[in-house]
Amino acid sequence: MLFLCILILKANARKEPKNLMEQKYFLEMGFLKGIGIRMTEPVYLSPSFDNVLASYLFLQNLPSAVVTHVLDPQPGERILDLCAAPGGKTTHIAALMHDQGEVIALDKISNKVKKVKQNALLLGLNSIRAFCFDGTKALKGDMVKDAEGEPPFLPESFDRILLDAPCSGMGQRPNMACSWTLKEVTSYQPLQRKLFTVAVKLLKPGGVLVYSTCTITLAENEEQVAWALTAFPCLQLQPQEPHIGGKGMMGAGLSFEQLEQLQRFDPSVVPLQDMDVDSLRDARIEDMIRLANKDSIGFFIAKFVKCRSTQEPSK
């Protein structure tokens, strides 16, 4: 059961979609405001939104919408979405920037990059440039200017970077806990660190790096934060806004203050409101809906600022 947000993209606000309010889904809601619409039913009872005002709305899980606001993109900036497909966060970034600036989206799978481009076109966003490229190779080895802004990129050339890293996905597919081996679950950590290292080197001094995953394992989340703070003294952990998830998990050697600066959405800790597992079999549909509205996918967010350059001084 997921908590879904429907994003009303600001890039299309100028078009004044009067038919939005006339849609049967929203007739009883009055004037729409805020950044999304909270679904009142679990996914299996919700209507399909396929092709419903496709140029104005984009379905996202709640944490996926939150992480882009944590990044806080500003008009005129150059922003990198290092692992972008299918493009929900990429388009959200461009919308929050009012489509002013440059959003570079990378993914190494061509069909996924095609989907990012399709979403950008559908939503009328012109600031997005998507490339089929391996993020681990996105850092240019020499100082020759990159051709027409294409990857690989020069060091310290982005104002903000979102690294929504490849992960075990156990926040979205908890059934894998019963079928995956420990080796498979932990195999993502080295790749995440390679991508993180590239991201740090591509980020300008004073820039913001947001690291996120859709998993709940300590190894892919808090342990990565602890590693990053040791490996890159130029990074400082930052508070997040909005912060509507829980704090970080203990066990990676982070201080209480650092855990407070992390944001973790974890379906496994959602209270069942005095209902035990056996009682769920006989629960009323109203009880199940209420529980679904308190739920979300598993997700993790950490926000860093780069305090100084990682470039070696010229001799």
Beta strands, then each sheet from edge to edge (+ up, - down):
strand 1: 4-8
strand 2: 57-61
strand 3: 78-81
strand 4: 102-107
strand 5: 128-132
strand 6: 158-164
strand 7: 203-213
strand 8: 235-237
strand 9: 263-265
strand 10: 299-306
sheet 1: 1+ 2-
sheet 2: 5+ 4+ 3+ 6+ 7+ 10- 8+
sheet 3: 5+ 4+ 3+ 6+ 7+ 10- 9+
end
